[in-house]
């Protein structure tokens, strides 16, 4: 899994968490990309493996590329193994995310911001709720995401949204709708993966542009797993907690003690930007959720 914690306590916590995740992962479906996704941007820049379980997306001067799931979902867990661009990736953006197709859209983003060779990739997460975003957080990963595949997961239920990297919680967004904070709770979302030119903002605020002599840029996606409520127009069914909808059970209403320890470790050691700490950006008045508990 690529985890290199020096603290033995954290290693033990992670091992226990992984065991629990494996129990649930056994029920998750792992199928082929052709059966589950449509190519919606640049088919010539999408390459599928012989067994259909992996794809690579290419960015060059001509185009980026994107795929979108055939089904939409309302709550569940979505996992994707990703291997990022090797070498100089400055200015590029690789994304794995959920998105609705409404004007006031909901969206849950993993965005991997490229960098100069030898400099760390930055993982940016963002949450759109009822059409409003500006909720970016950024972390440095504790491993080299270009050397091997790592698992990136989104757990989305009626209580919270948890972004995970190799089962480690790196970002939380809690349902405080009862306190006037928007939360994605009604709009079904597609699963999407893409690669594109973000040189106007992605690396050092757009100061470093893409070096096209290094093209093509390749990102690989593999072994997607989805255990979620397939949207068939029944909000009540997807919002229910049951053995089928395990993600909506009360036991998943907050992080476990082990998960909280790991989350605090990430916040202390890997966090490089949190919108809730950027009062200047919001003219001194932070969004309401910033003052509310995360778990």
N, C-alpha and C positions, 0 to 999 in steps of 0.2 A: 504493500500500500504506500510505501514511500514516506512513512512517518519517521522522523528522526528526533523525537524529543529526548533530551538528555536527562530530564527529571523522571526517575523510575516510577514515581507515583502516577504521573501522567500516562506513562506507558501502560501501567496496570489498569487505569481507568479506561483508556482507549480499547484495550483488549476486551474488557467486560462489555463495553458499548458495542463493539463489533459483533460479539456473540449474539447479543440481543437483535441487532440489525439483521444478522444472517437468518434468524428464525423467521422474520417477516419477509426477507428477500426471497425465501424459498417459495412464497406464494405469488411473487411478482412475475409478470410475463416478460420474457425476453424473446423478441421475434425479429424479423428481418426489416431492414429499412424500406425495401420496396413494398412490403405489405402494409406498413404503418405510415409512410411519409410520401408526400408529393414534392417534386422539385419545382419550386416556384420562381427561381432566378438562375439563369445560365446553366442549363443542363450539361453543356460541354465542360463546365467547371466542377462537376460532381462526378466522382468515381466510386462505384460500389464494389466491394470485395466479392469474390466468387461465391462465398456462403451467404452473402447478403447481410451479415451482421455488423459490417463496418462500412463507413463512407469516408472519403476525403473531400474537403472543399478547397478550392483553389482561388487565390486572388492574384491577378496580374493587371497590367495597364488596361486591358480590355474590360474586365468585369470582376466582381466578387461572385458569391453564390449563396443560395439559401434553400432549405427544405422545411416543410411544414407538415405536421401530423394530419392524417386524414380525419381523425376523430377530435372532438373537443371534450374537455373534462371539467368537472366542478368538484374540487377537493381530491386529495390523494397524495401519493409520493411518486416522483419522477426522477430516475437516475440516468446519468449519461457518463460514460467513460470518454475522456478527451485527452488527446495528446496535442500540445500546442506547437506553434511554428518554431523551428530551430533557427539559431543564428540571429541575424539582425532582423527584428520584426517591428521596429519603430514605426509608428503611424498606423499600424494595422489593428483591427478589432475582430476578435473571435467571440461569438455570442451563443449562449444556450439559455433559452428563456421560454416563459409562458406568456401568451398575449391573447386578449379578446379582440373582437373586430368592431367594437362599438366606438362611437365618437368620444364618449367619456370612458375611454378604455381602462381596463385593468391590465397590469403587466408585472411580471416578476423576472428580473434580469440577473444572469451571470454575464458579465462582459470582461474579457481578458484583453488588457491594454498592452500592446507590444512595446518593446524597448530596444535600445542598442544592445548589440551582442555583449554579454558579460554583465549586463544590468538586469535587475529582477523584473519579471513580469508583475504587473499589478492587477489584482482581481477587484473589479468594481461590481457591487450589487446595487440594485435600485428597485423601488417598489412604486408602481403607479396604482392609485386607487381612485376610482371615479374620475379619471381623467387628469389627476394631479400627481406630479412626480416630485422632483427636487429632493429626493430622499437617498442620495448616493452615500455609500460607504466604500472605503477602499482598504485593502490589506495587502501586505506582501506575503506570498506563500512561503512555507517553510521547507520547500523542496523545489527542484527544478522541474517545472511542468512540461518541459520539452523533451525530456529523456524517456518518459514512459507514460502510459495511460494512468489517469487518476479519476476517481469517481466524484462527480459533482451532483448533488441531490437537492431537490426542493420538496419539503414536506409542507403541504398546504391543507389546513383543516379549518373548522369553524372557530377555533380558538387562537391560532397563531400561524405564522409562516416561519419556517426554519430553513435557512440556506446551509448546506453541509458540504464539506470537502473531505473525502475519505472518512465519512461519518462524524467528523468534528464539526460542531455548530459554529459557524463564523458570522452569522447575521440572524437577528430575530426581529420580527415585526408582529406585535400582539394585536388582537382584536379588541380595540377600545371604542367600538362603534357606539356603545351606550354612553360614551363621554364625548361624542361629537367628532370622533376621528374616523375618517373614511377607511374601509377595509374591503378587500375583494371578496364578496360573499354571494353574489348573484350572477355574475357574468361567466359563462363557461369560457375556457381558454384553450388554445392550441399549443402544442409543443413545437418550438422552432429552433433551428440551428443555422448560423450564418457566418460568413467572413466578409469583411468589407473595408473600404478605405476610410479611416477615421483620422487622417493626418492633420486635420484642422483643429483637433482638440485632444487626441488620445495620449500623446507622449509629450510630457512637460508642457501641457496646455497648448499644443500645436506648434511649439518651437522647433521640434524635430520632425522632419518630413520622411515619407517613405523613400528608401533607397531602391529604386526600381531595378538597379543592376542585380539585386539579390532575388528578384522575382523568378519563378512563381513562388508564392507563399502558400504553404500547405498546412491545414489543420485536419486532424483525424478524429472521428467520432465512432464509438464502438459500444456494443452490448447494452443498448438502451433497455431500460426496464420501467414498466409503468404499472402501478397498482392504484387505480383511481376510478372515480365514478364517471363512466362514459355518459356524456350529455345526451339525453333523449327528451328534454323538455320538462323533466320532473324535478323541480327544485327541492321538494320535500324529501324525495328519495335520496338525493345526493347529500342533503344536509343532515340526514339521520345518522346516529351512531349505532353500529351493529357489528356482528362478527365479520360481515363482508366489508363494511366501511370501517375497518379497524382504526383508521387515522382519525375518525371523529369520536372515538371513545375517550372518556374522561382521563384515562391514563396517559393520553397524548395531549392533554390540555396545557402542559407546561414541560419544561426541560426536567430531566431527572437530575439527581444530585451529581452524578458523574458527568453528565452533559454540561451542567453549570460550571463545573471546575474547568472543563476544556474550553468552554466559551470565554471564561474569564482569562484563561491563558492566552487565547487569541487576541482578546481586547488589549491585554497588557503588553504583549510582545510583537504583534503583527499589524495592528491597526495604524494606518497612516492618514486617514481622513474619515470624519464622521460629521454629517450635516448637522447633527444635534450639538456639535461643539463649535459650530461656525455662526456665531451670533451676528457677525458683521454682514454675512450674506443675507440674513433675514431682518436687517435693520434693528437688531436688538431684541426682536420678538421671535423666539424659536417656535417651530410647529408644536402643537399641543401635545403630541405623542412623546415628545422629548422629555417631558416632565412626568410621564406615567411609567409604571413598572413594566419591565420587559418579560417578567415571568412571576 
